[in-house]
């Protein structure tokens, strides 16, 4: 049975000197892929190089971490998580969400605004940051709402949201359907340096559909959400983004048509970025056979040709970032008929272990995967990307790349269990996560 840890993992204030010895440090952004020691002093990276930690490791005041046969990576940045706090803390709260993020190797996490109340005001943004500040774990970055109450009628006060600490704006969970409103939103967001993050599904075309419209939905007798619903909105938004000059970010891309549009827009210099989730890279709509509500997500799981297009786009950089879309739900929202189940699955702790197999299978290079998990998402929200460079604050993750395990055999820190990957074999275990110079997660060897 899966172990659930209701509280934040122990956070360790690093001693004055920490030495990570003999790890394979990989930071392709700075041309680093070598067996080195990394010396941290007061939470900052002081030295990187072969045997530079030998002298310091001999001191009794030094904490030594064995990196033999381990990878040391820049910590991950998640653009897209739902922490349900405030308002639905029975599913997740900021404490449990950040704990799961740390256990997944993340040093930075963006929290989407579909809370209760919606994060459409300075007060809610500040409250989220205050609560996160009391939990010494990964850093929380709130995403504010585009419209008041996510209702698609009136723009939220983006200036207030930006000043309070929001790094982007989004109505995720709801598409901004009005072209006029989206144009105005882009104009305001551009003025305040905020990316517009769009959940691209035309609400009239999806019309309360339950899953991807295709052969599987027909077989199951479920209402369909056609891929064209995503393509239409992406095409419109890219035209508006080019006209306005705003930064447009496509959330959880899922169709081959959207990828084609994004690739063409980037070739013309439109300021646009996009993300993909692990589940859209790994699963097709066939996973819904048997009415598995853990596989109900929005946008829905698509067909094999869409998955192939997403993998190719990740490999060639058309897709900039990987984001978890961590969406916790309690059993009451998932243990029910498929048509009434809430969409979404958790993913913070499973993300890296699921995706490393894509590298082994040749779908994506390791440097591209790591860039999509760390540097690219950091650049999208305008924060300093984690790196393995001297004189930088330590945002690092130590990984055992050869470990194989299941989530069900490992302590889970999210309050929710809604994922079809709980018993799937994962490759690459997170051993230690350092965020902002502090150890926020250490694997304790539980099995």
Secondary structure, 3 states (H helix, E strand, C coil): CCCECCCCCCCEECCCEEEEEEEEEEEHHHCEEEEEEEEEECCEEEEEECCCCHHHHCCCCEEEEECCCCEEEECEEEEEEECCCCCCCCCCCHHHHHHHHHHCCEEEEEECCCCCCCCCCHHHHHHHHHHHHCCCCCEEEECECCEHHHCCCCECCHHHHHHHCCCEEECCCCCCCCHHHHHHHHHHHHHCCCEEEECCCCHHHHCCCCEECCHHHHHHCCCEECCHHHHHHHHHHHHHHHHHCCCEEECCCCCHHHHHHHHHHHHCCCCEEEEECHHHHHCCHHHHCCCCHHHCCCCCCCCHHHHHHHHHHHHHCCCCEECCCEECCCHHHHCCCHHHCCCCECCCCCHHHHHHHHHHCCCCCHHHHHHHHCHHHHHHHCCCCCCCCCCCECCEEEEEEEEEEEHHHCCECCCCCCCCCCCCEEEEEEEEEEECCEEEEECCCCC
